[in-house]
Amino acid sequence: MQRRDFIKHSLLTGLGLSLAHPILALDSFPAKASRLCILHTNDMHSRIEAFPNDGSRNAGQGGMTKLASLIKKIRIEEDNILLLDSGDFFQGTPYFNVYGGELELKLMSEMGYDASTLGNHEFDNGLEGIANQLEHAKFDILSSNYDFSETILKGAFKPYKVFHKSGLKIGVFALGIKLEGLVGAKNYGNTKYLDPASTAQEMIQELQKKKCDLIICLSHLGYSSDVRLAEQISGIDLILGGHSHTFLDEPNLLKNAEGHQTIINQVGTAALRLGKIDFEFSKNQQTSFASARNLKVY
């Protein structure tokens, strides 16, 4: 499908919006129209291969190897891509039991991920298990609300990163779920958990100072918590969620009491879906908007 035609078949139509009521309206725009394609996953859970062809619901679908083929195809079609993941890439198949996460991180690196964050299952082999595998990640693993300063992971993760794409500044930060009661205490040790809402506010202020055109949160809080975050905090343009394994048919648009609009998306688990969200920024039209599809991986 040609780009212009694809934009017409966009999320705007599905949500009953028009260019007069864009999903996002930013204060500043690049000198010329710029397009950004965001691809994202969550909760892949060591699903390296597709589900077996055994007649089950997901037979022959999903898996990182099939995902890689789809991403490769999209890279041929799109110029400016940001590939992101919202955590729990570890744990779920024997591949993790045998290799401890090495294979997952190598495959994600080969696919060209730009950033991911930590889910609770990244702690399944303890802090040492994370530290031992980091060398295989050729992309940034971000963590904004886990304080590792008193652990062996001190300084291992950035709280945010600004990506530059065709004159655009894209700010990305990441929020993890509370580990207490969910992960064995010995597995996270002296890791301190910081409040997601207040941390998000700090990250937004920092990224706004850097004049980011788009602010993205990689969240491993769960869908209902993502909704509450968008209701409480203004300034997040896009929340890419994880943890709750929520299969959204299309991203949700939430407008909070202050009038800020946030797009929330999540694509289930096991690399069964790939989220694709396209933003276009135009100085002449003084608007930016998103089109979206959650693509099946088969």
C-alpha positions in Angstrom: 0.0 0.0 0.0 1.4 3.4 -0.9 2.2 5.6 2.0 -0.4 8.3 1.2 -3.1 5.6 0.9 -2.0 4.0 4.1 -2.3 7.3 6.0 -5.8 7.6 4.8 -6.6 4.2 6.3 -5.3 5.3 9.6 -6.1 5.3 13.2 -7.7 8.7 12.7 -10.5 7.1 10.8 -11.0 4.4 13.4 -11.2 6.9 16.2 -13.5 9.2 14.3 -10.8 12.0 14.2 -9.8 14.3 11.4 -6.8 16.5 10.7 -8.8 19.2 12.4 -8.5 17.1 15.6 -5.1 15.5 15.4 -4.0 12.8 17.8 -1.0 14.8 18.8 -0.5 18.6 18.4 3.0 19.6 19.1 4.3 23.1 19.7 7.1 23.0 17.2 7.6 21.2 13.9 10.5 20.4 11.6 11.1 22.6 8.6 9.6 20.1 6.3 7.2 17.1 6.6 8.9 14.2 8.4 7.6 10.7 8.9 8.5 8.4 11.7 7.6 4.7 11.9 7.6 3.1 15.4 7.7 -0.6 15.6 7.3 -2.2 19.0 6.9 -5.5 20.9 6.4 -6.6 24.5 6.5 -9.8 26.5 8.2 -12.0 23.9 9.1 -14.5 26.6 11.9 -16.3 24.9 9.6 -17.4 22.1 12.4 -17.9 19.5 10.5 -20.1 17.1 6.9 -20.0 16.0 4.3 -22.0 18.0 4.2 -25.6 16.7 1.8 -26.6 14.0 -0.3 -28.7 16.3 -3.8 -27.3 15.5 -3.8 -25.0 18.5 -5.0 -21.4 18.4 -1.5 -19.9 17.7 -0.2 -22.8 15.6 2.5 -21.6 13.2 2.4 -18.1 14.4 4.6 -15.8 16.5 8.2 -16.2 17.4 11.3 -14.0 17.0 12.5 -15.7 13.8 9.2 -14.9 12.0 9.2 -11.4 13.6 12.7 -10.8 12.2 11.4 -11.5 8.7 8.5 -9.1 9.1 10.7 -6.3 10.5 13.2 -6.8 7.6 10.3 -6.4 5.1 9.1 -3.2 6.8 12.7 -1.8 6.8 12.6 -2.0 3.0 9.4 0.0 2.9 10.1 2.7 5.5 13.0 5.1 5.9 12.9 6.3 9.6 12.2 3.4 12.0 12.5 3.2 15.7 12.3 -0.4 17.0 11.3 -0.6 20.7 10.4 -3.3 23.3 8.7 -3.1 26.6 10.3 -5.9 28.5 10.0 -9.6 29.5 12.0 -10.8 26.6 13.4 -13.4 29.0 11.7 -16.6 30.3 9.0 -18.8 28.8 10.7 -21.5 26.7 13.7 -23.9 27.1 15.9 -21.5 25.2 16.0 -19.3 28.3 16.7 -22.3 30.6 19.6 -23.3 28.4 21.2 -20.0 27.3 20.0 -17.7 30.1 18.9 -14.9 27.7 21.9 -14.8 25.4 20.0 -16.0 22.4 17.1 -13.5 22.9 19.5 -10.5 23.2 21.5 -11.6 20.2 18.4 -11.9 18.1 17.1 -8.6 19.2 20.4 -7.0 18.4 20.4 -8.6 14.9 16.9 -7.3 14.3 18.2 -3.8 15.1 16.3 -2.9 18.2 17.0 0.6 19.3 15.9 0.2 23.0 14.1 -2.0 25.4 13.4 -2.0 29.1 13.4 -4.5 32.0 10.3 -6.6 32.8 10.0 -8.6 36.0 11.1 -11.8 34.2 14.5 -10.3 33.4 15.2 -10.8 37.1 14.5 -14.6 37.0 18.2 -15.4 37.2 18.9 -12.6 39.6 21.0 -9.5 39.1 23.9 -11.7 38.1 21.8 -13.3 35.4 21.1 -9.8 33.9 24.7 -8.7 34.3 26.1 -11.8 32.6 24.0 -11.2 29.5 24.3 -7.5 28.9 27.2 -7.8 26.6 24.9 -9.5 24.0 22.6 -6.5 23.8 23.8 -4.1 21.1 21.0 -1.7 21.9 20.1 0.4 24.9 18.1 -1.1 27.8 16.5 1.8 29.6 15.3 1.9 33.2 14.0 5.1 34.8 12.4 3.9 38.1 14.7 1.1 39.2 17.6 2.5 41.3 20.5 0.0 40.9 23.1 2.2 42.7 23.7 -0.3 45.5 23.9 -3.3 43.3 26.2 -4.9 40.7 24.2 -3.2 38.0 25.1 0.3 39.1 25.5 2.5 36.0 24.4 -0.3 33.6 21.2 1.4 32.4 20.3 4.8 31.2 17.1 6.5 32.5 16.3 7.8 29.0 17.6 8.3 25.6 17.0 10.9 22.8 17.0 9.5 19.3 17.5 11.7 16.3 15.5 10.8 13.2 15.4 13.2 10.1 15.5 16.3 12.2 13.2 15.0 14.9 14.1 14.4 18.5 12.4 11.4 20.0 12.7 11.1 23.8 12.3 7.6 25.3 12.2 6.6 29.0 11.1 3.4 30.7 9.0 2.4 33.7 9.1 -1.0 35.4 6.7 -2.7 37.7 7.1 -3.0 41.5 9.3 -6.1 42.1 8.4 -6.8 45.7 5.9 -9.7 45.9 6.4 -10.4 42.3 10.0 -11.4 42.2 12.0 -13.2 44.8 13.8 -10.7 47.1 17.2 -12.4 46.5 16.7 -11.9 42.7 16.6 -8.1 42.9 18.7 -7.5 46.0 19.1 -3.9 46.9 17.3 -2.6 43.9 15.2 0.4 44.9 11.8 1.0 43.3 10.9 4.6 42.5 7.3 5.8 42.1 6.4 5.6 38.4 4.2 8.7 38.3 6.8 11.0 39.9 9.6 9.4 37.9 7.6 10.0 34.7 7.1 13.6 35.6 10.9 14.0 36.1 11.6 12.3 32.8 9.1 14.4 30.9 10.6 17.6 32.3 14.1 16.5 31.3 13.0 15.5 27.8 11.0 18.7 27.3 14.2 20.7 28.2 15.9 18.8 25.4 13.1 20.0 23.1 12.0 16.5 22.1 9.3 16.5 19.4 7.8 13.2 20.7 8.0 11.6 24.2 7.6 7.9 24.5 7.3 5.7 27.6 8.3 2.1 27.5 6.1 0.7 30.3 6.1 -2.7 32.0 3.4 -1.7 34.4 0.4 -3.4 32.8 -2.4 -1.9 30.7 -4.6 -0.6 33.6 -1.6 1.1 35.1 -0.8 2.7 31.7 -4.2 4.2 31.6 -3.9 5.6 35.1 -0.5 7.0 34.2 -1.9 8.8 31.1 -4.8 10.2 33.3 -2.4 11.5 35.9 0.5 12.8 33.9 0.6 15.2 31.0 3.4 15.2 28.5 3.6 11.5 27.4 2.7 11.3 23.8 2.9 7.5 23.4 2.9 4.7 26.0 4.1 1.3 24.7 2.9 -1.2 27.3 3.8 -4.6 28.6 3.3 -7.0 31.5 -0.4 -7.7 31.2 -0.2 -9.4 27.8 -3.0 -7.3 26.5 -3.9 -7.8 22.8 -5.2 -4.4 21.7 -6.9 -4.4 18.3 -5.8 -0.8 17.9 -4.1 1.7 20.1 -6.2 3.6 22.6 -6.4 7.4 22.7 -6.8 8.9 26.1 -7.3 12.6 26.8 -6.8 13.6 30.4 -8.3 16.4 32.5 -5.6 18.8 31.4 -6.4 18.1 27.7 -3.2 16.2 26.9 -3.7 13.3 24.6 -1.7 10.1 25.0 -1.7 7.0 22.7 -1.5 3.7 24.5 -0.7 0.4 22.7 0.2 -3.1 23.7 0.6 -6.2 21.4 0.1 -9.2 23.6 2.9 -11.7 24.0 5.2 -14.3 22.3 5.9 -12.0 19.3 2.4 -12.9 18.0 2.0 -9.2 17.0 4.1 -6.3 15.9 2.9 -2.8 16.7 3.4 -0.3 13.9 2.6 3.3 14.6 3.4 6.0 12.0 3.7 9.7 12.9 3.9 12.4 10.4 4.9 15.9 11.3 4.2 18.8 9.0 5.0 22.4 9.5 2.8 23.6 6.6 -0.3 21.8 8.0 0.6 22.7 11.6 -0.4 19.2 12.7 1.0 15.8 13.4 -0.9 12.6 13.4 -0.6 8.8 13.8 -1.8 5.9 11.8 -1.5 2.4 13.3 -1.8 -1.3 12.7 -1.0 -4.2 15.0 0.4 -6.7 12.6 0.0 -10.5 13.0 3.3 -12.4 12.9 2.9 -15.6 10.9 
